[in-house]
Amino acid sequence: MSFGEKLSPILEKYKKLNIRHRSNQLMKRVGITTLALTTLTFSSAAANSGTDQDLQTIYHVYMGNEYVGAVTNKEEVEAVLDERLDKAQGEHSDYQVDFNHEVTYIPENVFSAVKTNNQQVMESLNQSLSVEANAFALLINNKPVAYLKDEKAAEEALKAFKLNYVTEEELKELESREKVDSSNPLPALKENETRLLEVSFKEEVGLEQMQVKPEELKSSEEAAEFLKKGTLEEKAYKVQEGDVLGTIAEDHQLTTGKLLELNPELKEDDAIKVGSELNVTVYEPLLHVLVKKEAHKIEKIAYDKEVVEDSSMNKGDTKVKQEGQDGEKSVTFETTEVNGSQIEKNVKEEKKLKDPVKYIVVKGTKATPSRGSGNFAWPTNGGYISSKQGPRWGKMHKGIDIARPSDPTIKSVDNGRVISAGWDDGGYGNKVVIDHGNGYKTIYAHLKSISVSAGQTVERGQKIGIMGSTGESTGVHLHLEVYKNGSLINPLDVL
């Protein structure tokens, strides 16, 4: 039988007696009680020839159940390990640290012939032992997702995560209510009052003590943020020449809307600067908070609208016969939200408080060829807006420019009477002005040719000319201006 085999049962016995090296934050040095190991029986010849002076005490060093080697001075080993642990504790003062394995010393009285190697044992221990922190693992569906220094920190992280979706006052009120007798029915809600019924996690959440590397530990705030986003690192994309928001979003499996949501400083119409960085991180929460609420609200009942036709009134004219008024109703309902998004609403009680009043408007149907309806048609066959209304080149651009239609025909946007048709010396080139007889007036400029004359009545969609580039124009297009009751308005508000 080998020495290790003879020693194994004795080792187990002494491990139970706590003969090991184990430091903690409360006690930097644990006194090691050295028990004399029963001297193994040697051959009678060797025993008879030896004397007490030939005996020495050595220490067999074990790391867990693994035999490391024998040393002549365990105090030296303890001192080096304690120094290493003290240094780690100083670097991580917020946590309680320890070695990942127990170091056990088994003493033995031997003759000097037994081989020991203090340096080799120390090197082996230094390579195999690592410093770990005592921690509480936050488990989601039995899987550890974050490590915190103690149970209190873990509970604070879970509470901080809940507070993303409920207020602290609501949570305190619910917790205090749950401590009293829950068999009594809740009092009726007051008008516009809301109260929590439940705040829970959809997933199974638990805590478990374990040891981890100190750098794996998170603060309560970091853990709460990690649970919400699924990551603490944001991926950034550096804008390249030729990039547009749509292609950047597509390349990162995002919609343009989601990309704008991740970068709130951007607007969809904004030009993006080459070299700027965009956040392209898609957040996937690790935990979902289910919130049930009960509410009593006074809600509006929207009024209906009715249109009454009147053949005695000109087409396009309207008048209000009766103003509409919203009604009111009292509603008690329960809602269910998951991470702030409502997924269910159940009405428990509803009572009408005030009937709505219908809105009635009278609409004229009498057709007058020279009078417009106010319902404007697009003045070209397709095309796009090459320039909007607003400041341009140091002055006001009064209308919109439409270019590249499918054909060059220019059409009246509504019924009306042509009040002028011809050349304009003010830079408009060939210009047509139409009065629509209902307060609206439209101007069509830069035409190549004109197909109508002053005094002529035109219908909505009727050809009035061909698109051109006459007057002060940089290319073929239609310049369109719209006036209402003498004031310039944006054509895009009525087209």
N, C-alpha and C positions, 0 to 999 in steps of 0.2 A: 504493500500500500504506500502511495506517495505521500510526501509531507503535506501537500495541499489537501489530499483526501482525508488524512488524519485530522487536519485542522478545521475542515468545513463545519462539522457539527458544533465544535467549540466556538467558532466564529459566530454562528447563528445565536448561540447562547449569550455571548457577550454583546452582540448587537441589541438584544432585548434589554440589556442592562445599560444601554446608551453610552457605550464606549466609542465615541466618534468625535469628529471635528465638525461642529455646526455653529455658525455665528448668526446673530440677528441684531436688529437695530436697537433693541432694548439692552442687550448685553454684548459688548464687543468681544469679550473673552469668556468662553464657557470653560469652567474648570474640568479638566479631563481626569477622571478617576482611573488610575491604572491598576488593573487587577493582575496579580501574578498568575501567569499561565502555568498549569501543572507541567512540570518538566517531562518532556517525552523520554521514554525509556530507551537508553542506548545499550549497546553490547556491554557485557560485564567486564570485558578486558578494557574497554575504553573508560568505563566508570571507575574501575579500580585504579587506573593510572592517573586519573584527574584529581585535582584539588579544588577547593572553593575559590582559590585565587585565579584559577583558569576559567571560571565562569564569568559571562557578561550578559547583560540584558539587551536584547535587540527588540525592534518593533516591526511586526508585519503590517504593512499598510494596505488597506482595501479601499477602493472607490466604488461605493455601492457593493455589489457582489463580486466585483472584478479585483483580482490580486494585482497590486502594482509592484511591490518589492519590499525589501527589508531595509531599515535604517537603524543607525546606532543612537540617534538623538531625535526623538519626536518633537521636542520643544522647538528645534530649528524649523521643522516643517510647519508646525503650528504658527510660528512667528511670521513666516513668509506668507502663509495663506491668510492670516489675520490682517497683515499689512495690505495685501491685495484687496481684501473685502472692505477694509476701512477706506481705501482710496475710492472704490466703487461707490460706497455709501456716501462719501463726500460729493461725488459727481452727481449723484441722484438722491439728494437729501430729502426730496418729497416722497420717496418711496422706501419701503422696507426691502432690502436686497439680501440674497443668500446665494450659496453655490447650488448648482443643479444636481450635485450628487453628494451623499454623505461620505466623509472620509473617516475611516475607522482604524484604530491602532490596537493591535493584539500583541502584548508583551510575551517574551519567551526568554528563559535563561538557557544559554547555550555556551558551548566551548568556542574559543576564538576561531576555530576553523570555519564557522558558518560565514558565507559570503554576504556582505551588505554593500549597497551603493546609494549613498544619500543623494548625490547629484542627479543620478539617473531617475530616482523616484520623484525628485522635485520637478525635473523637466517633464516627466510623464504627467504629473498632476497639473502642471501649468497648461499643458497642451489639451488635456481632456476636460478640465473643469472650466465652466463658464459661469459668470455672475448673472443671476436672474432676479426679477422683482416679484414679490408676492402681489398677486393681482386678482381682480374679479373680472371674469369674462362675461360679456353681455351676449346671451344666446338668443338667436332668432330661429325658431323651428329647430332647436337643438344644435344649431351651428354657430360657433363663436364669430362675432363680427367686429367687436371692439373690446379693448382691455383697459380697465380703469384701476386706480390704486386701491380703492376699497368699495364696500357696498354702498356707502353714502354717496360717493361720486357717481356710481352707476345709477342710483335712484335719481340723482339730480339731472343726469343726462336724459333719462326717460321723461322727467317732468319738463325739462327745457324743450324737448321735442314736441310734447303735447301742447306747449304754450305757443307753438306756431299756428294752432288752429282754434284755441280757446283762450280766454283771458284768465289771468291769475285769480281775479275776483270770482269768475264763474266756477273755476276749479275748486277754490276754497269753499264756496257755498255748497257745491255738490258733495264734497268730502264731509263737511259738517252735517249735512242732511243724511248721509249714509250711516253716520255714527249713531243716530237716534233710531227709534222704532220705525222701520220701513213698512210696517203693516198698515199704518194709518194712511188714508188717501191724501194726496197732495191738495192744498187749497186751490180754489179757482184762480186762474191768472187774471191780473188786472189788464186794462186796456193797453195795448202795445207793449206788453211784458213778455219776456222770453226767459226760459230757464233750461238748464241742462238736465237731461235724463240719464245720460250715460256717456262716459269717455273710456274707450277701451282700445286695445290693439287687435287688428285682424289676425296677426300672426301670433304664434306661441312665443312668449318672451320669458326668459329665465336668467339666472345668475349662477356662476360656478367658480369656485376658487381654483386658481392654478398659478403656475410660475411662467413668466415670459421674459424676454429680453427687455430691459428698461426702455429702450427706444421705441418699443411697440405700444407703450402706454399712451393714452390720450386723456386730455382734460375733459371735464364734463361738457364744456362748450364745444370742443372739437368733436367729441363723440356725437352730440346732438346734431351738429352740422353734417357729419358723416352719414348719420342715419337718414337725414333729409335728402342729401344729394347723391349718396352712394359713392362719393369720392371727395377728397379734399384738394385735388389738383385739377386745375382748369386747363384744357387743351386750347392752345392759341394757334390761329392761322395767320400768316403774314401775307397781306394782299400783294398779288403779283400784277404786272402790267397786263391789261386786257381782261381782268377779272370783273365780274358783275355779281351782285348778291345771289341771283338765281343759280349760277353755276357753282359758286362756293357752297351754297346750301346743298345742292344735289351731290357734290363730291363728298360731303360729310353726312349723307343720309338724313338731311334735314329738309323741312319745308322753308320757304322764304319767311313765312310768318314766324316759325320757331327760331330762325336765325335772328330776326329782329327782336324777338322776345329775350333772347340771350344777350343782345347788345342794345339796350334801351336807348342809348345815345344816338342810334342811327334812325333815319327815316327812309321809307321805301324809295323815295325819289332822290335821296341824297347821292352825290358822287362819292365813291370810296377812294381814299388816298392810297397810292402805291406805297407799300412799306408799313402801313398801319396794321395793327393786330386785332383780329376778331376772336371772340370766345365761341368755340364750336363744340363745347362740352354738352352732351345730352345727359341730364340728371335722371337717375332711376332710384327713387327712394327705397331704402332697405326695409322700412317699416311703414305701416299705414295705420293712422289713427281714425277710429270710427267714432263719430260724435252724433248723438241723438239729442234733439232739442224739441221743446214744446213751446209754441208761441200763440199769442192772442193778438190779432192785428185788425185794424180798421182799414179795409181795402176799398178801392174805387170800383164802381161798376161803370164801364165805359158806355157812353151814350151811342145810340145808333145814328146813322146819317141817312137822310132821305133827299133825293133830288126830284123836284117836280118840274116838268117841262111846261113852257108857256109859249105858244105860237105867236103871241102878240109882241114878245120881246125879241130884239135882234139876237141872232146867233152869236155866241161869245159873251153876251151880257148875263150877269147873274145878280141875284139879290137874296139876302138872308131873310127868310120868313120867320124862323124861330131859332134862337140861340140854343145850343146844346148844353146840358149840364150833366156831369157825372153823378151817378148814384153812390151809395155807400152800403157796405155790408160788414158784419162782424164775423171773423173767421178764426176758429181755433184749429191748429194743425200741428202735426209732428213731421220733422224732417230728419233725414239721415244723410250725413256727409262723410266722405272718405278723403282725408288730407285736404279738406277745405272745399271739395267739389260735391255739390248736392247730387245724390243718386236716387233719392226717393222723397216723396211728399205725400202725406196722407191727411186729408181733411177730416177732423173729428166732429166739428159742429160749424154750421153756417147759418147766419141770420141776416135778412135784409133790413137795413135801417132807413134807407131813402131810395126811392125809385129814380132812375135816370130820366132826363128830359131829352127827347129826340131833337137832333139838329136837322132843320129843314131849309133847303136852299132852292130857289126858283131859277131855272136855266132857260134862257131864250133859245128858240128853234127857228125863228124867222130868218131865212137866208137872204142876204144882201150881197150881190156879186162883188162890190167894192169894199166890203167890210170883212175884216179877218175874224177868225174864231179864237185867236190867241193860242192855238195849238200849232206850233211852228214845225215845218218839215226841214230836213237837211237840204242845203241849197245846191249840193253837187251829187254826182254819182260816186259815192265813196270818198276816197282821199283821206288825208290825215291832217291834224292841226300842226302846222310848221312853226307857228308863233302864237302865244296866248296874249290876252289883254294885260297891259301893265307897263311899267317902265322899261324902255328899250333904247339903247344907243343915246342915252342922255335926254330922252323926251318920252312923253306918254304915247304908247301904242293903243289907240282907241278901240280897236276891235280884235278879231282873230284872223289868222291867215290859214287858208285851206289849200293844200297842194296835192298833186299826183292823184287825181280821181281816175276812174276807169274810162271816162270820156270828158271832154271839156265843157259840156253844157252847164250853164248857170241857171238856176230855177228860183222863182219867188218862194219865200218861206211860208207865205199865207196870202189869202185874198187881199186885194187892195187896189189903189189907184196910183199910177205912175205920176209923180209930180215933177220929175226932171229926168232926162236921159240924154247924155252927150259928154263932150270933153270938159274936164275940170282942170283949171289952171293951178290948183293948189297942190298938185302932186298925185292926185288920185287917178289921172289918166281918164279913160272912158269909164263913166260912172252912171249908175242908175239909183234913183231914190224913190222908194214906194211908201205911201201913207196907207196904213191898214185900217184906218177909220175907227179904231178902238183904243187910241192912245199910243199905239206902237208905230214906229217908223224905222225902216231898214235901208242901209246904204250898201251897194255892191260896187267895188272899185277894181281898177287895173284890167278891165275887160278888153279882149282883143277886138270884139265887135258887139254891137247892141242890137237886139231883136225887137224892142218895144219903143214906144214914143210917149212923150208927156201927154197926160189926160187919158191914157188908155187904161181900162180896167183889166186886171190880171187875176187869175185863180191860183190857189195854192198848188205848187209844183209845176207851174207853167214856165216854159223857156223864156228867159229875158235877155240872153246873150251867150257869148263864148268866152271862156277863161283866157286871160292873156297876161302881158307884162308891161302894159302902158303906164305912162307917168313915172313917178319915182319908185321903181320896182327893181328888185335884184333877181327876179326869176318869175316864171309863170305860176300864178296863184290867184286866189280870190281873197280880197280883203273885205270882211263883213263887219258892219257896225249896227248896233241895235239901240234905239232910244225909246223910252217909255215916258209919256207925258212931258216930253222935252228934255229928259235927263238921260245921259248915257248910262247903259247897263251892260253887264257882261253877257255876250251872246250865249255862252255856255249855260247860263241860268234858264234860258227859255228854249233852246234848240232840243 
